[in-house]
Amino acid sequence: MSTPEVQKSGRNAAKRAAAAIAILLVLTALLFLLDPDDLYLWIKAVHVIAVISWMAGMLYLPRLLVYHADAEPGSVQSETFKTMEQRLLRAIINPAMMITWVLGLWLAWKGFGFSGGWLHAKIALVVVLSGVHGYLSGAVRKFGEDRNVRSARHWRLVNEIPTVLMVLIVILVVVKPF
């Protein structure tokens, strides 16, 4: 595939992703408007979908950065990684994080009244995960400007952080140890 074809294909994929996110947001807004008390489980389902989407991106983006760190700046490969990273961040990771936070805070308030040590620990870990998200966003910006100074080894280590946080968060949610 030539570069213009790849760009057109990428734009089409981005449009489809944006449409899917818009539909999800509209449906979520309708859930809130209809009667959130009766739709708690539906909101929880949308929250879980958003979490899965966010985590998929958070697990994939550092892996892209590993490969990008080894690509020669300005090369076709580097430019392809730039496009992939930016689209992943803008079309999937950022919207999924926002939906996760909005619905998660509503669920914490509605379902638990923001009480419980496990919930406070979980929210703290989600704040840390959001910080990792911010760090990766900054990295995508630096890679986009060909200013990465980190090695592939660094990005391999960073790749493990979302996994560890995800495991801890899931344990807190399911086991509720305190």
One Martini backbone bead per residue (centre of mass of N, CA, C, O) as a GRO file, in nm:
protein
  178
    1MET     BB    1   0.096   0.036   0.022
    2SER     BB    2   0.063   0.352  -0.007
    3THR     BB    3   0.072   0.639   0.161
    4PRO     BB    4  -0.209   0.755   0.075
    5GLU     BB    5  -0.361   0.491   0.138
    6VAL     BB    6  -0.287   0.479   0.435
    7GLN     BB    7  -0.405   0.753   0.514
    8LYS     BB    8  -0.695   0.692   0.424
    9SER     BB    9  -0.731   0.442   0.601
   10GLY     BB   10  -0.676   0.592   0.868
   11ARG     BB   11  -0.906   0.796   0.847
   12ASN     BB   12  -1.132   0.588   0.835
   13ALA     BB   13  -1.069   0.458   1.108
   14ALA     BB   14  -1.102   0.717   1.273
   15LYS     BB   15  -1.398   0.764   1.199
   16ARG     BB   16  -1.506   0.500   1.315
   17ALA     BB   17  -1.408   0.546   1.603
   18ALA     BB   18  -1.557   0.814   1.648
   19ALA     BB   19  -1.839   0.699   1.602
   20ALA     BB   20  -1.834   0.490   1.829
   21ILE     BB   21  -1.784   0.694   2.057
   22ALA     BB   22  -2.031   0.870   2.008
   23ILE     BB   23  -2.238   0.649   2.056
   24LEU     BB   24  -2.150   0.584   2.345
   25LEU     BB   25  -2.202   0.867   2.458
   26VAL     BB   26  -2.501   0.886   2.387
   27LEU     BB   27  -2.591   0.633   2.541
   28THR     BB   28  -2.487   0.728   2.814
   29ALA     BB   29  -2.659   0.983   2.831
   30LEU     BB   30  -2.931   0.834   2.814
   31LEU     BB   31  -2.899   0.675   3.073
   32PHE     BB   32  -2.896   0.927   3.258
   33LEU     BB   33  -3.172   1.051   3.162
   34LEU     BB   34  -3.371   0.830   3.225
   35ASP     BB   35  -3.249   0.620   3.486
   36PRO     BB   36  -2.989   0.542   3.684
   37ASP     BB   37  -3.111   0.356   3.902
   38ASP     BB   38  -3.209   0.130   3.680
   39LEU     BB   39  -2.900   0.150   3.521
   40TYR     BB   40  -2.647   0.051   3.676
   41LEU     BB   41  -2.558  -0.203   3.507
   42TRP     BB   42  -2.518  -0.050   3.241
   43ILE     BB   43  -2.304   0.144   3.342
   44LYS     BB   44  -2.109  -0.075   3.429
   45ALA     BB   45  -2.069  -0.196   3.148
   46VAL     BB   46  -1.952   0.060   3.015
   47HIS     BB   47  -1.717   0.083   3.208
   48VAL     BB   48  -1.582  -0.187   3.136
   49ILE     BB   49  -1.541  -0.124   2.840
   50ALA     BB   50  -1.359   0.122   2.889
   51VAL     BB   51  -1.140  -0.023   3.048
   52ILE     BB   52  -1.059  -0.222   2.829
   53SER     BB   53  -0.978  -0.006   2.623
   54TRP     BB   54  -0.768   0.139   2.791
   55MET     BB   55  -0.587  -0.109   2.849
   56ALA     BB   56  -0.521  -0.187   2.564
   57GLY     BB   57  -0.370   0.078   2.505
   58MET     BB   58  -0.171   0.069   2.755
   59LEU     BB   59  -0.037  -0.202   2.647
   60TYR     BB   60   0.041  -0.107   2.346
   61LEU     BB   61   0.193   0.166   2.341
   62PRO     BB   62   0.470   0.085   2.469
   63ARG     BB   63   0.534  -0.120   2.246
   64LEU     BB   64   0.556   0.088   2.021
   65LEU     BB   65   0.790   0.246   2.161
   66VAL     BB   66   0.997   0.027   2.144
   67TYR     BB   67   1.009   0.019   1.830
   68HIS     BB   68   1.051   0.325   1.783
   69ALA     BB   69   1.329   0.353   1.930
   70ASP     BB   70   1.467   0.170   1.686
   71ALA     BB   71   1.399   0.385   1.492
   72GLU     BB   72   1.471   0.596   1.251
   73PRO     BB   73   1.459   0.911   1.226
   74GLY     BB   74   1.243   0.973   0.942
   75SER     BB   75   1.146   0.716   0.878
   76VAL     BB   76   0.898   0.523   0.773
   77GLN     BB   77   0.868   0.370   1.035
   78SER     BB   78   0.849   0.617   1.223
   79GLU     BB   79   0.601   0.745   1.085
   80THR     BB   80   0.413   0.508   1.140
   81PHE     BB   81   0.429   0.515   1.448
   82LYS     BB   82   0.319   0.796   1.486
   83THR     BB   83   0.039   0.737   1.374
   84MET     BB   84  -0.038   0.504   1.560
   85GLU     BB   85  -0.004   0.652   1.834
   86GLN     BB   86  -0.196   0.892   1.787
   87ARG     BB   87  -0.452   0.727   1.725
   88LEU     BB   88  -0.464   0.560   1.980
   89LEU     BB   89  -0.484   0.798   2.174
   90ARG     BB   90  -0.728   0.962   2.042
   91ALA     BB   91  -0.941   0.715   1.970
   92ILE     BB   92  -0.907   0.542   2.255
   93ILE     BB   93  -0.763   0.619   2.523
   94ASN     BB   94  -0.884   0.895   2.597
   95PRO     BB   95  -1.190   0.827   2.586
   96ALA     BB   96  -1.179   0.582   2.777
   97MET     BB   97  -1.078   0.735   3.024
   98MET     BB   98  -1.313   0.932   3.052
   99ILE     BB   99  -1.537   0.723   3.084
  100THR     BB  100  -1.419   0.578   3.324
  101TRP     BB  101  -1.425   0.816   3.521
  102VAL     BB  102  -1.717   0.907   3.511
  103LEU     BB  103  -1.850   0.627   3.574
  104GLY     BB  104  -1.679   0.552   3.821
  105LEU     BB  105  -1.766   0.786   4.004
  106TRP     BB  106  -2.064   0.726   3.994
  107LEU     BB  107  -2.045   0.437   4.111
  108ALA     BB  108  -1.906   0.517   4.378
  109TRP     BB  109  -2.141   0.694   4.471
  110LYS     BB  110  -2.396   0.511   4.421
  111GLY     BB  111  -2.279   0.227   4.543
  112PHE     BB  112  -2.065   0.355   4.800
  113GLY     BB  113  -2.024   0.656   4.888
  114PHE     BB  114  -1.708   0.663   4.895
  115SER     BB  115  -1.665   0.387   5.050
  116GLY     BB  116  -1.384   0.228   5.135
  117GLY     BB  117  -1.065   0.124   5.125
  118TRP     BB  118  -1.059  -0.015   4.848
  119LEU     BB  119  -1.165   0.235   4.690
  120HIS     BB  120  -0.938   0.430   4.760
  121ALA     BB  121  -0.711   0.253   4.644
  122LYS     BB  122  -0.821   0.234   4.360
  123ILE     BB  123  -0.826   0.537   4.295
  124ALA     BB  124  -0.524   0.575   4.338
  125LEU     BB  125  -0.439   0.379   4.106
  126VAL     BB  126  -0.590   0.538   3.883
  127VAL     BB  127  -0.420   0.788   3.913
  128VAL     BB  128  -0.156   0.652   3.836
  129LEU     BB  129  -0.253   0.556   3.558
  130SER     BB  130  -0.302   0.846   3.458
  131GLY     BB  131  -0.005   0.927   3.480
  132VAL     BB  132   0.095   0.724   3.271
  133HIS     BB  133  -0.073   0.838   3.047
  134GLY     BB  134   0.067   1.114   3.048
  135TYR     BB  135   0.350   1.007   2.987
  136LEU     BB  136   0.273   0.877   2.713
  137SER     BB  137   0.173   1.135   2.581
  138GLY     BB  138   0.447   1.278   2.593
  139ALA     BB  139   0.598   1.065   2.426
  140VAL     BB  140   0.438   1.099   2.166
  141ARG     BB  141   0.519   1.389   2.125
  142LYS     BB  142   0.827   1.341   2.113
  143PHE     BB  143   0.826   1.141   1.881
  144GLY     BB  144   0.682   1.341   1.681
  145GLU     BB  145   0.960   1.535   1.723
  146ASP     BB  146   1.221   1.362   1.750
  147ARG     BB  147   1.280   1.356   2.105
  148ASN     BB  148   1.380   1.090   2.191
  149VAL     BB  149   1.585   0.955   2.487
  150ARG     BB  150   1.483   0.670   2.507
  151SER     BB  151   1.495   0.345   2.542
  152ALA     BB  152   1.369   0.041   2.480
  153ARG     BB  153   1.406  -0.056   2.772
  154HIS     BB  154   1.234   0.157   2.906
  155TRP     BB  155   0.967   0.078   2.755
  156ARG     BB  156   0.958  -0.210   2.868
  157LEU     BB  157   0.918  -0.121   3.162
  158VAL     BB  158   0.668   0.058   3.120
  159ASN     BB  159   0.488  -0.178   3.012
  160GLU     BB  160   0.442  -0.302   3.314
  161ILE     BB  161   0.277  -0.097   3.478
  162PRO     BB  162  -0.020  -0.140   3.381
  163THR     BB  163  -0.031  -0.435   3.468
  164VAL     BB  164   0.010  -0.402   3.771
  165LEU     BB  165  -0.226  -0.208   3.816
  166MET     BB  166  -0.449  -0.391   3.710
  167VAL     BB  167  -0.418  -0.619   3.912
  168LEU     BB  168  -0.468  -0.450   4.168
  169ILE     BB  169  -0.748  -0.340   4.090
  170VAL     BB  170  -0.895  -0.609   4.054
  171ILE     BB  171  -0.850  -0.712   4.338
  172LEU     BB  172  -0.999  -0.483   4.482
  173VAL     BB  173  -1.277  -0.523   4.341
  174VAL     BB  174  -1.321  -0.834   4.404
  175VAL     BB  175  -1.212  -0.871   4.712
  176LYS     BB  176  -1.213  -0.645   4.917
  177PRO     BB  177  -0.985  -0.641   5.171
  178PHE     BB  178  -1.090  -0.326   5.314
   0.00000   0.00000   0.00000
